[in-house]
Amino acid sequence: MQQNIRPVRRTLGLLFALAAGAAPFVPDSLIPVAGAQERGVLQARPETPSNAELSRSMTLLEEMSRGFHAITEVIKPSVVKILARHESPLPDDLMHRSLRDRIGSEINIGSGVVLDTDGYIVTSNHVVDDATSVQVELSDGRKYDARVIGTDPGTDLAVLKVSADRLHPAQFADSDAVEVGHIVLAVGSPFRLEQSVSHGIVSAKGRKDVQVNIDYQDFIQTDAPINPGNSGGPLVNTRGQVIGINTAIATESGTSSGVGFATPSNRVRRIVDVLKSGGRVVRGYLGVQIRDVGDDFREQLRLADARGAIVTNVLEDGPAHKGGLKKMDVVRGFDGRGITNTAELRDLIAAALPGTSHELRVWRDGSETKLTVSMAEQPRGFVSRPVQAEREEEDDPSANGDENDAMDPLLEELRSPRKVYIDPVGIEVRAMTSRLARQYGLEGEAFDGGLLITDVTPESVGESAGLRVGQVILSIDNVRLRRIADLKGLLTDQKLDAGVNVRFFGRDGEKTVTLRVDD
């Protein structure tokens, strides 16, 4: 390992000198248009570079290449490819067999990082969520079945375990020491191309409120190209050390647009330590809904600035209710720390241990007051952010979606087919997106997921019940639908014989109908 790291250290000064434009390492001969920067003015320099200058330039580039190669040699043995299989959500019987054949089994492709020689591996939760089987392929081509040891949807992290020898654990660095502008590499399996490496810089730190279904965010932003399949793989520094786990991208096309997000290594290590021990992550719970103040509410609430989080709802008999917190209160401080926005307050609540007491500084009716609340334990399945509709892979790659659709966990589009035909009912459905909402005249409606009906067979059970193209199925027997896989267990022969209640949205608003398939 030391032999690999040394050339990285030797090249480090060179790389940062390039970023800073240091003259000794950037000969004038490298400037594309023969010229030089002199006192802020680009001066013409028509002379041809000398052989000595060209030689120095070639040496410089070769040294950079050796540096990047050394980094990849350090990290690649620790990066694995993950294949998570999801079986068809429908029962294997005569009535549903044709539909099962259409759906088949779904496979998520992702990446992971070896944590230790005991076989523990960290990846993104959305790669393995609801998987019926998981396989890990090591960098040397060996393949092993993996067990999911623990998951934390709140940070989109999961820990797997394989029984394998000759593993190469990655070294994790202090993500707090990472600075904007630092050179980074991303390694993973984009588009099934395992052990792919890309590079860029740290574009920003502490990104919160990125529009993904991940509750607790503190992302490192990078322009290193990451794509579907990179999810769960490492973002590494120039020593080949992990500074983050690649989680999401901002995109309008489904591929990298130069804006990616990674969960910082310090947070990863804290979550991993809990999951490896077989435990689950315990978070505090206050029992409120909150939103940013914004300029619109600042004037209404007579606030000098827009700092804080407005309480929009208080759960009856919850910790906040018992502590005296009221609707339209603005939380401006938590245990003496100022609160700027909802993301900060959300993280502080989650980090508080159940049973502990905390002081809130609250703006109410034009003045400040202080309240003491006792935290409860966050319920299982709790979600602090509105769940977004699942993004589909667009038929037209040149079409652009809304800005609100731009942020999605990597591989989310691979978790379910674009559309399926529900044979017993006679309808075709697909996951709802903003683009489809515009296409079917539903723009402006707020859907928490839902399955859009794109085809109805004439004289079918669905048509007889009143289902039509352009309607959005919201739930079946009060179970919310957000993706195709949510149909699992809802359309069995037994349930269809007895009748299932389908709630949908159409041009006349929300309605509920009963679907019954007679023999």
N, C-alpha and C positions, 0 to 999 in steps of 0.2 A: 504494500500500500504506500509506503514512504517513497519508493522509487517513482510511483505514479504522481504523487502529490508534489514532489519537488519541482518538476518542470512547470506545473501550474503556478506555483509561487513565483518562479523566475519570470514568468510571462505576465503576471498580474500587473506589475508596474507599467509594462508596455501597453496593456489594454487600456488602463485608465489614462495613460498619457495620450493615447489616441483620442479618447473621449474628450479630453481637455484641450486638444489641439496643440500639444507641446511640440515646439519646433524641432528639437533634436530627433524626434521619432517620425516626423511627417515631412519629408523632403519636398521642396517645391515641385519636383518632377511628378508628384502624385496628384497635383491639382489638374482636373480634367482640361480646362482651358488654360493654355500656357500663360500663366500669370502668377502674381504673388500678392498677398494682402500686405499693404504698406500704409500705415497711418490711416487705416479705415478705408483706403481707396484701392480698387483692383487695378494694378498696373500691368500693361502688356509686357510679355516676356517671350519673344519669339524664338530665342535660342533653343537648340536641341539639347535635351539632357545628356550628360556625359555618361560613359560606361560605368564610371564609379557610382554615380547617382542611381542609375538603374540597378546596379548590383545591391546597393544599400536598400533600395525599395523592395527588391525581391527577397532579401534576407528578412526584412521586417514582416512581410506577408507570410513567409514560410514559418517564422517564429510564432506568429498568431495562429496559424493552422496547427502547429504542434501543440500549442496551448489548449485549443479547443479539443483536439484529439485526446490530450491527457485528461481533461475533465470528463469526457465521455467514457474513457477507460475506467475511471474511478466509479462512476455511478451505474453504468449499464448492467453489470452483473447483479445489481440489487433491484432491478426493475422487472416486473413480471407482466404477462398478458393474462387477462381474466375473461373467461367465457361463462356468462350466467344464463342458464336456460330457464325459460318460463313456458310451462305447458299451457295448452289451450284451456281457457276458463270454463268451457262447457263440458257437460258430462259425456262419457263415451257410450252412447246408446244409439239405437237405430234412428230416432228422430233427429238427433243432433250431429250424426256422423258426417253428413255432407258439410255442415258448417264447421265442424272441427277440422275437416280436411282443408277447408279454405283458410282457416286461421293458422293451422299447423302449430309448431312450437316456435317461440320467439327467443332469440339469443342476443343478449347485450354483450358488446365487446368493450372492455375497459382495461385499465392498467392498475398496478399496485406497486407497493414498495416493501421489500423484506425488512422486518424490524429487528429480528434476532435469529440466532441459529436454532431456536426451538421451533421455528416454522410459522411464526406470527407474521401477518402481512396486513398493511393498512391500505384501504382503498376508499372510494366514495360510496356512500350508502345507496345512491340512486343507481349504481351499477348492479348491485346484488339484491336490491329490494324485491321481496316476493319471489325470489328465484327458487325453483324446485331443485336445481342442482348447480354447483359452481365448480369450474375446473380452472386450475392455474397452470400456466406454461412458463417455466423458468427461462432465463436468458440463454441457457445451453440447450434448449429444446425439450427438456424433460417435462412431462405433464403429470399432474396430480389432482385428485379430487380434493376439494377444500370444504371445510366446515365454517359456517358463519358463527363466530364466537359471540359477537355483540355488535349492535348498531346504535347510532345516535342520529336520528333524522334531523334534530335541531341544528347540528353542524354539518350534516351530510357526510358523516364518517362511518366506516365499518371496519371491523377487524376479522380477518380470516385466519385459518390455521391449516397447514399441510404437514404431512409426515414425510419429510425429505431431509437428505443430508447434503453436505457441501454447499450450504447456503452462504450468501454474501450480504450481511446486513448493511444497510445504508447508515451513514453518519448524519445526524441531525444537527443543524446549526441554530444559533440564537436568532430567531426571526426579528426580535426587537432591534438587533444591530443592523438590519437591512436598511439601506437608504435608497431614496429615489435616484435613479441613474445607474445603480449597480447593474453589472452585466449578469444575465441569468440564462440558463438552458432549461428547456422542457423536454422530457423523455417519456415515451409511451407508445401506444399502438393506434395511432389515428388511421381510420378507414382500414382496420385489420393489418396495417403495416407495422408489425411489432419492432421494437428497438429503434424507433425513429427519433431523431434529435433535431430540435430547432433552437434558435437563440434570439435574444433581444435584451431589453433592459427592464428594470422595475419602473413602471410608469407612475405609480402612486401607492400609498399605504393607507391602511385604515378605512377602506371603502365599506360603507354601510348603506343599507337601504337599496342595494342592488336588487332589481326586480326578478328574483328567483325564489322558489319555494323553500328557502332555508331561513330558519328563524333567527339564528345568531350569527352575525356577519362581522368580520373585521378583515376583509380581504386584502391581499397583496394584488395590485393590478399590474399586468405585464403586457408588452407587445410581442413577446415571444409567441410565434404561431402555435396555437393548440387547437385541436379539432376533435370531433366525435371519436372516441377511442383513447384520447389522452386522459380522460377523466379518471382520477384516482392515482395518476402518475406523479412523479416529483417535479418540482421546480427547484433547481439547484444553483448554488453560487459558483464562483470561479475556483473553488477548492473541491468541487464535486459533492458538497454537503447539501442536504435537503433543507430548504427554507420554507417550503410550502407544498401542499397537495393540490394539484390542479382540479378545479371544481366546475367552473362555468365559463361561458364566453358571451360576449355581446355580439349579436349577428343579425343581419336581415336576410342572409342567404343560407344559413345553416352551417357555414364554414367560418374559419377565422377571419375576423376583420381587424385584427391587431389590438383587440381589447379582451384580455382574458383575466380570470380571477382565481387565486389560489388561497386556500386556508393556511394561515401562518403555522410554521412548525411548532411554535411554543404551545399554541392551542391544540394542535394535533397530538402532541405528546401527553398533554393533560387528559384528553379524552381517551386516548389509547390505553393509558395506564389503568383507567377504570374498566374499560371493556375487556382488556386482557385478563383481568381478575375474575371475570364472569359477572361483574356488577353492571348496573345501569347508571347513567348520569342523572343525578338528582338536582333539580333546580327549584328556586323559590317561585312562589305564586302569590299574586296580590289580588286577582279577581277583578281586573278593570280592562276596559278597552280605551286606547289612547290614540291621539293623532297629533301631528305637528301643529304649532300655533299658526304660523303663516301670517302674512300681512293682513289677510282678510279678517281674522279673528283678533289680531293685535289691537286694532282700534276699537272693536266692539267690546273687548274686555278691559280696555283702558290700560294697556301694558305699554311700557316705555320701549320695549323691543320684542322680537318674536321668539325669544328663548323660552324653552320649556315644552311640556307635553300636556295637551288638554285631555281631561278625563271625559270620554263621550258616553261611557256606560259603567255602572258599578254593579257587580253581581251581588244579589241579595244574600246576606249572611256570610259573605266572603270576607277575607282579611281586610280589604279596603273599606268595606261597609262597616265592619266592626270597629275600625280605627277612625271612622268619622269622615272619610273621603266622600265627596259628592260629585255628581255630574256637573260638568263645566268648570270644575276646579282645574287650575293649571299647576302642575308639579314643576317647581323651579329648582328644587334642591333635594339631595338624597344623602343623609348622613354628612352634611356639611359640604358636599360636592355639588357644584352648579350643574344643572341639567340644560343642555342646549336643544335636544330634540328627542323624539320618541325612541330612536335607536339606542341612545345612551341610557335612558331609563329602562328600556327593555332588558339590556344587558346587565344592569345593576340589580334589577329584580331577580333575574335568573341566577345570578351569582350568589345571592343571599341564601343562607342555610335555613331550611324550614325550622320554625320555632324561635328564630331570632327576631329581636325588635329593632326597628329602624325609624329614624326621624325624617319626615318629609317636610320640606318648606313649600307651602302652597299659597298661590294667589287666588283670593276669593273675594268677590264683591268690592274690588278696588283696593284691597290691602292684603298684606301677607300674614299668614298664620302658620303655626307648626303643629303637626300631628304625629303621633307615634302609632306605627302599624306592626303587627306580628305576622311574619311570613308563614304561609302554608307550603305544602309540597305540591309542585306542579303535577296535575293529573296526567295519567297516561294518555297519549294521543293528542295532547294539547298543542294547538297551533297558534302562534302569536301574530301571524301574518295572513292576509287573505290568500286562499289557495288559487293559483292561476290555472286557467285552462291549459291543457297539455298542447305543446306546439307540434304541429304536424310537419312533415317534410313537404314543401310546396311542390306542386306539379311543375310550375314555371319557375326555374331557378332565378330568373331575372326579376321576378315580382318582389316588391318590398312590402314588409308588414308594418304595423304600427310600431312606434317607438316603445310602447308598452309591451310589445311582443318580443323585443330584441334580446332580453336576457333570459336564458334558460339553461338548466343543468345540462352538461354534455351528455349525449346519448339518449336524452329524453325522447327524441323522435323515433328511436329504435325500439322502444319498449312495447309498442303495440302496432299492428298493421294500420295502414291509412284508413281502410274501411272494411267492413265485413257485411255479409248478407245473412240475416237471421231467418233461416229457411222456414221454421214452423210458423213465424209471424208474417213473413213476406215483406220485410223491409230491409233496406240497406242503411247502415249508420256509419258515421266517422266522428272522430273527436272534434270538438268545437274549437274554432280559431277566429280571430278578429277578421281575417281575410274572408273566411266563409260567411261571417256575420254580414259583412258588406255585400257579398255576392248574393245573399238571400234576403237582403233588405232588413236585416236585424241589427244594423249598426245603431249604437246608442243604448241597446239593452245590456244590462250587466248580468253575465252568466258565470256562475261558480262552477266551471266545467260544463258538463252536458254532452250529449251525443246528438249530432245533427242528422236528421233523416234525409238522405239524398236520393232514395228511390223507394217506391211502394208498388208491389205487384198488384195488378187489378184483381178484384174479387178475393183478395187474401184476407186473412184474419185481421191484419193491421188496418187495411183499408176499411173493412166493415166496422171496425171500432172507431174510425175517425182519424186515423193517423195519415198525414199528408207530407209530401216533400216540403222541406223548409222549416218544419217544426223541430224543436229541440227537446229531446227527452231529458228531463232533469233528474228523475228518480224512478226506481222500480221497488214497490213495496217499502217505500220510505228510505231506501238506500240510495244515497247520492251517487251519481255517475259522473266520473271525471275523465275516464279513459276506457278503452275497449275492455281491458282486463277486469274492470269492475263488474262486468256481466257475470263473472264467475259465481255459480251457485244460485243465480237469480232466475234462470230460465230452464230449470229441470223439468222432466216430464211430469212429475208429481205436481209441481207448482203451476205449470201451464194447464194441466187438467183441472185444477181447482180454480185457477184464474189468478192473474197477477195484476196489481194496480200500477198503472203507468201514469206518472205526472209529467206533462209536457207544456211547453210554451209555444203558442202560435199567434196568428194575427189577432185572435180574439182574447189574448191573455193566457193565463195558466188554466189548464183543465186536467182532470184525472179521468182515465178510462180503464176498463177492465179488459184484459186480453185473456181469452180462454180458447185453448186448442182442443177440440173434441176429436175423439178417435174416428 
